[in-house]
């Protein structure tokens, strides 16, 4: 193990390390703590500049409910959910199929197609912006939740396919070979043999894509306008304008917007990290 | 051997891959070529397109705002790279087995999970000279606080600093998992040979961490060139376009309040794409080499 385990170090160094841990975490998360403290302060504290001191009163409930009562935050939240969940479902389904094809079958186009999916992942969004926006306008999908879902699903399919293909390739190929020899049909092999085995990959991709899409801001501003289909990230920008200098409300809204991915991360931490490291981790 | 026989085995991959490929081509691959096409035209997004050839590209050469954005993009790339060693440093710091370390690791990872819009908002407030933390710290020392986001000299550094926060967390997690996979025998062997500290890290550990380093560099380059959200929420490219980057300048131009300039916007997007393409080709080349070894 590197660095040398602290258990082997002299006692005082072990103590210093264990004291340093909470201190460094506190500094690291200071911006977050500070904004949380702001979100439970009263407007008076904000105006009198009480940033570090003890809050003159705790307004957590008033501020957080104020976000919903004084703005369209509720609508934005619902929109985010309606955009995120279907995107996760569609992109992962497509990627299971495509990843299976690229991993199991050897055909001439398998390598170029695989690299096409990878390369597509890396492109800057701006090179897609004008045509995708135009396509959405032409098909009546501009400013709709469906329009955002279709784009996100298509784009995330690239990453999901890359991930699935690598995951399926690491499965023991003999399983599939022997099923074929037994005369099992191809789609049945996929459905009954491979799909149950890729459940960890599906879990990893679900949390990851959820987070990516929930946090998307660019496409939300390019493909929507007005309240009906705006997700919470774009909504937050609108709130920021609406609550100018009402930092207690803005920070409460920011914390609310950040909550769902944070909860997802804590519930499915192992899968999340497995996804981010492209499955390089074991346990 | 992964070769099959019979017609079904030849047709199956096509059926399996067709839906994903169709989606991907319509929304990702074709738009790239369409953007190239549009960049040779004058277009407001509604009416007829008018052919201008390389006109927009010629115009770019004389556009100060374009040069500012390009310069800032390079600054982002260079400074964002600090996330890689910083992430390694924190990963080494946390790679212990004391009680509660798992919780510490996930808390350190926290900033990455949060939307960049939220991170941007947090730091806008943090930097705010009259309400924020920075303002109060300066006042505490009796100095008048600088307006970091309002000053052309500091603004880009201020945004990059905010962007580094989640990016360091990302690199840290890549290195933490990498450190898990480092072979303990080699480290022990290195220690027996008398190597420790930096020498051990440099000669024994880092070579084994190369996959993590590669991935960290890839995601950091992409992150730097994609930077958009933070600029949009913190400064909208201001003051006077001094914190602009190509991605935001493109957006601002194409969907400008003074009339959409889709053609010129696309030309900026093409430049950004070509910069990214250099990296994409390098990444793919490396991955292709790995694939060959794997077979």
Interface residues (C-beta under 8 A of the other chain):
Chain A: X1 X2 X3 X4 X5 X6 X7 X14 X17 X18 X21 X24 X25 X28 X29 X30 X31 X32 X34 X35 X38 X46 X49 X51 X52 X94 X95 X97 X98 X100 X101 X102 X104 X105 X106 X107 X110 X111 X113 X115 X116 X117 X118 X119 X120 X122 X123 X124 X125 X126 X127 X128 X129 X130 X131 X132 X133 X134 X135 X150 X151 X153 X154 X155 X157 X158 X161 X173 X180 X185 X186 X187 X190 X211 X214 X215 X217 X218 X221 X222 X233 X236 X237 X240 X245 X247 X250 X251 X254 X255 X257 X258 X261 X262 X265 X266 X269 X273 X276 X277 X278 X280 X281 X282 X283
Chain B: X2 X3 X4 X8 X9 X10 X12 X13 X14 X16 X17 X19 X20 X21 X23 X24 X26 X27 X28 X29 X30 X31 X32 X34 X35 X38 X45 X92 X93 X95 X96 X97 X98 X101 X104 X106 X107 X108 X109 X110 X111 X113 X114 X115 X116 X117 X118 X119 X121 X122 X123 X125 X126 X128 X130 X131 X132 X133 X136 X165 X170 X173 X174 X177 X178 X179 X180 X181 X182 X184 X187 X196 X200 X201 X204 X205 X211 X212 X215 X222 X225 X226 X228 X229 X232 X233 X246 X247 X250 X251 X254 X255 X262 X265 X266 X268 X269 X270 X272 X273 X276 X279 X280 X283 X284 X287 X288 X291
